[in-house]
């Protein structure tokens, strides 16, 4: 019975040591991942590119580019009328007369005429909307993958920084070395 207890105790001690090693590696990976100054110093062009890409996405760049491309293809949208308010609509309807059935008939006829006049333009707008929807459907996965890659690059620890952080964590756990900076503030 004593040998099983000794074996179990040795297994627990080994597991505790392995857990300590894994905790040290996890902490070092986390510290290396958020050590932005070291990443910028190691690869300034890559860091600038990642920052520019993140800013582009955060400021709605893809949406703005798509709107600009759409405006280039379809032309600028007309400004919304500032005078057309509900009271103006009501005033215009009152000018049509006081007989509700006659006013309703006039509105229906005018609306039907308007729809016939606009039928050709609506078909053209339908084609543009379909092409726009198709473009959005095709480009959305590409934009999502690009954003995911930017995020992964921002959080990916590089090996030298990881090894440096791991050495600092191990030194701190073993009592530290004289003159070694304390990384508790990171």
C-alpha positions as CSV (number, residue, x, y, z in Angstrom):
1,X,0.0,0.0,0.0
2,X,2.9,2.4,0.7
3,X,4.3,2.0,-2.9
4,X,1.0,2.9,-4.4
5,X,0.8,6.0,-2.2
6,X,4.3,6.9,-3.1
7,X,3.6,6.5,-6.8
8,X,0.4,8.5,-6.5
9,X,2.3,11.3,-4.7
10,X,5.1,11.2,-7.3
11,X,2.4,11.5,-10.1
12,X,0.8,14.5,-8.3
13,X,4.2,16.2,-7.9
14,X,4.9,15.6,-11.6
15,X,1.5,16.9,-12.6
16,X,2.0,20.0,-10.4
17,X,5.4,20.7,-12.0
18,X,3.8,20.2,-15.5
19,X,1.0,22.5,-14.6
20,X,3.5,25.1,-13.4
21,X,5.3,24.8,-16.7
22,X,2.1,25.2,-18.7
23,X,1.1,28.2,-16.6
24,X,4.5,29.8,-17.2
25,X,4.2,29.2,-21.0
26,X,0.6,30.5,-21.0
27,X,1.6,33.7,-19.2
28,X,4.7,34.2,-21.4
29,X,2.5,33.7,-24.5
30,X,0.0,36.3,-23.2
31,X,2.7,38.8,-22.3
32,X,4.5,38.3,-25.7
33,X,1.1,38.7,-27.5
34,X,0.4,42.0,-25.9
35,X,3.9,43.4,-26.0
36,X,3.1,45.8,-28.8
37,X,6.4,47.9,-28.5
38,X,8.5,44.8,-29.1
39,X,6.4,43.8,-32.1
40,X,6.7,47.3,-33.6
41,X,10.5,47.3,-32.9
42,X,10.9,43.9,-34.6
43,X,8.8,44.6,-37.7
44,X,7.9,48.3,-38.0
45,X,6.5,48.0,-41.6
46,X,4.3,45.0,-40.7
47,X,3.1,46.8,-37.5
48,X,2.2,49.9,-39.5
49,X,0.4,47.7,-42.1
50,X,-1.6,45.9,-39.4
51,X,-2.4,49.2,-37.7
52,X,-3.5,50.8,-41.0
53,X,-5.6,47.7,-41.8
54,X,-7.3,47.8,-38.4
55,X,-8.0,51.5,-38.7
56,X,-9.4,51.0,-42.2
57,X,-11.8,48.3,-40.8
58,X,-12.7,50.3,-37.7
59,X,-13.5,53.5,-39.6
60,X,-15.8,51.6,-42.0
61,X,-13.4,51.7,-45.0
62,X,-14.9,48.7,-46.8
63,X,-18.4,50.2,-46.5
64,X,-17.2,53.6,-47.7
65,X,-15.4,52.1,-50.7
66,X,-18.4,50.0,-51.6
67,X,-20.7,53.1,-51.5
68,X,-18.2,55.1,-53.5
69,X,-18.0,52.4,-56.2
70,X,-21.8,52.1,-56.3
71,X,-22.1,55.9,-56.7
72,X,-19.6,55.8,-59.5
73,X,-21.5,53.1,-61.3
74,X,-25.1,54.2,-60.6
75,X,-24.6,58.0,-60.2
76,X,-25.2,60.2,-57.2
77,X,-28.4,59.8,-55.3
78,X,-30.8,62.7,-55.4
79,X,-31.1,64.7,-52.2
80,X,-34.2,64.1,-50.1
81,X,-36.8,66.9,-50.3
82,X,-36.7,69.1,-47.3
83,X,-40.2,70.5,-47.8
84,X,-42.2,67.3,-48.0
85,X,-43.5,67.0,-44.5
86,X,-46.8,65.3,-43.4
87,X,-48.6,68.6,-43.1
88,X,-47.6,69.5,-46.7
89,X,-48.9,66.1,-47.9
90,X,-52.2,66.7,-46.1
91,X,-52.5,70.2,-47.6
92,X,-51.9,68.7,-51.1
93,X,-54.5,66.1,-50.6
94,X,-57.0,68.7,-49.4
95,X,-56.4,70.6,-52.7
96,X,-57.7,67.6,-54.6
97,X,-61.2,68.1,-53.2
98,X,-63.4,67.2,-50.2
99,X,-65.1,64.1,-51.6
100,X,-63.1,61.1,-50.1
101,X,-64.0,58.6,-52.8
102,X,-63.0,61.0,-55.6
103,X,-59.7,62.0,-53.9
104,X,-58.9,58.3,-53.3
105,X,-59.7,57.5,-57.0
106,X,-57.5,60.4,-58.2
107,X,-54.6,59.3,-55.9
108,X,-54.9,55.7,-57.2
109,X,-55.0,56.8,-60.8
110,X,-52.0,59.1,-60.4
111,X,-50.1,56.4,-58.5
112,X,-50.8,53.8,-61.2
113,X,-49.6,56.3,-63.9
114,X,-46.5,57.0,-61.9
115,X,-45.8,53.3,-61.6
116,X,-46.1,52.8,-65.3
117,X,-43.8,55.7,-66.0
118,X,-41.2,54.3,-63.6
119,X,-41.4,50.7,-64.7
120,X,-38.3,51.0,-67.0
121,X,-36.3,52.7,-64.3
122,X,-37.3,50.1,-61.7
123,X,-36.1,47.3,-63.9
124,X,-32.8,49.0,-64.3
125,X,-32.6,49.6,-60.5
126,X,-33.5,45.9,-59.9
127,X,-30.5,44.8,-62.0
128,X,-28.2,47.2,-60.2
129,X,-29.6,46.0,-56.8
130,X,-29.1,42.3,-57.9
131,X,-25.5,43.0,-59.0
132,X,-24.8,44.9,-55.8
133,X,-26.2,42.1,-53.7
134,X,-24.1,39.6,-55.6
135,X,-21.0,41.7,-55.1
136,X,-21.7,42.0,-51.3
137,X,-22.2,38.2,-51.1
138,X,-19.0,37.6,-52.9
139,X,-16.8,40.1,-51.1
140,X,-18.1,39.6,-47.5
141,X,-16.2,36.3,-46.9
142,X,-13.0,37.9,-48.2
143,X,-13.4,40.9,-45.9
144,X,-14.2,38.6,-42.9
145,X,-11.1,36.5,-43.6
146,X,-8.9,39.6,-44.0
147,X,-10.2,41.0,-40.7
148,X,-9.6,37.7,-39.0
149,X,-6.0,37.5,-40.3
150,X,-5.3,41.1,-39.1
151,X,-6.6,40.1,-35.7
152,X,-4.5,37.0,-35.6
153,X,-1.4,38.9,-36.7
154,X,-1.9,41.5,-34.0
155,X,-2.2,38.8,-31.3
156,X,0.3,36.3,-32.5
157,X,3.4,36.3,-30.3
158,X,6.7,36.1,-32.2
159,X,9.2,33.5,-31.0
160,X,12.0,35.7,-29.7
161,X,9.5,37.9,-27.7
162,X,7.8,34.7,-26.4
163,X,11.2,33.2,-25.2
164,X,12.1,36.5,-23.6
165,X,8.8,36.7,-21.7
166,X,9.1,33.0,-20.7
167,X,12.6,33.6,-19.3
168,X,11.2,36.6,-17.3
169,X,8.3,34.6,-15.9
170,X,10.5,31.7,-14.9
171,X,13.0,34.0,-13.2
172,X,10.2,35.7,-11.3
173,X,8.8,32.4,-10.2
174,X,12.2,31.1,-9.0
175,X,12.8,34.2,-6.9
176,X,14.1,36.5,-9.6
177,X,17.5,37.7,-10.3
178,X,19.0,40.9,-8.9
179,X,18.2,43.9,-11.1
180,X,15.6,42.0,-13.2
181,X,12.6,44.2,-13.8
182,X,9.3,43.1,-12.4
183,X,6.7,42.6,-15.1
184,X,3.7,42.8,-12.9
185,X,2.7,46.0,-14.6
186,X,2.2,44.4,-18.1
